[in-house]
Every structure is written in structure tokens, then in C-alpha cells.
Amino acid sequence: MMDISNETKEQTKKRLIEVLKTSTLRIYETPYYFKETSVDDFYFDPEALAMVKDEEVWSYLIPMESPQNENFKIFSFHFKDGLDNSGFVGWLASSIKEELGSGLFVVCGQNSKKGGIFDYWGCPIEIADEVLGFINKLKS
């Protein structure tokens, strides 16, 4: 069941820093990019971290094929079971935007054996070290 929290901004920040500190952060070495195909041309790609569609395309988050693509540094979070992580994506994305000026993307999934919701995050390769440094600063 999704958590609903009634708390102040400072209480939320304190709770979500604890969520961040207890999460498992995985950093992917290989850059990834979004490959698009027509909705009619769906195929399963075992290399894809995510496959998402709209009315026109399937969008596959797959390992980089060319430096000419818009490539991203990928990292993921799995959360400790039992902690209220509601608001985590918005809080961390806003914190990174305020601190570094960079936007990010997030694709979420569900793994009940590892605390429920997990997130894949992507940021521009050019600012990846700064983004990960900022996350590590928040974790410490």
C-alpha cells in the first residue's frame, strides 16, 4: 500500500535523507540511451533496463550504441523494506536541479522481494560525476 505522509517540508527532507542513506545505490558503468521503434514493431530486448510505450513508439532504455546518441549515466535505488519512500523521486530530482541545474529522468519498477518500488535514474553524462557526488554528500 502506498504511504501518505502529512508532514512539514523539513520533516519530509529528514525522512527522505534517511531513505536515501538506507537505500542500495547501484551505478551502471555503461552509458545508456533511448532507442525508439514503432508500436507495431515491438520486440523483447533482454539488454533493456526498461521498455515504455506511448501511442506511437516503444522506447527502450538500452546500452549505448554510438557516442552520437543522447547517452545517459544510469544509477538505481532499491529501498529498505518498511520505510516510507513516498516523495523520494520529486525531492531528490528537485534537490539535484537546485544544486546542479540539471534535469534527470526516472523510470520506476516494482520488486516486492527488495522493498517494493525501485528507480532507474538517468542524467547527462557530462554532469554525472557531479550528480553522483551530490548524492553521496546527501548520503553521508
MOSULSUL-V670731 format. One record per run of one state. SS is the DSSP state (@ for helix, = for strand, . for the rest). FROM is the first residue (numbers start at 1). TO is the last residue. If there is no record, write none. Layout:
# MOSULSUL-V670731
ss: <SS SS>
from: <FROM FROM>
to: <TO TO>
This chain:
# MOSULSUL-V670731
ss: <. @ . = . = @ . = . = . = . @ . = @ . = @ .>
from: <1 9 23 24 28 32 39 42 50 54 57 64 72 79 88 101 105 112 115 116 125 140>
to: <8 22 23 27 31 38 41 49 53 56 63 71 78 87 100 104 111 114 115 124 139 140>
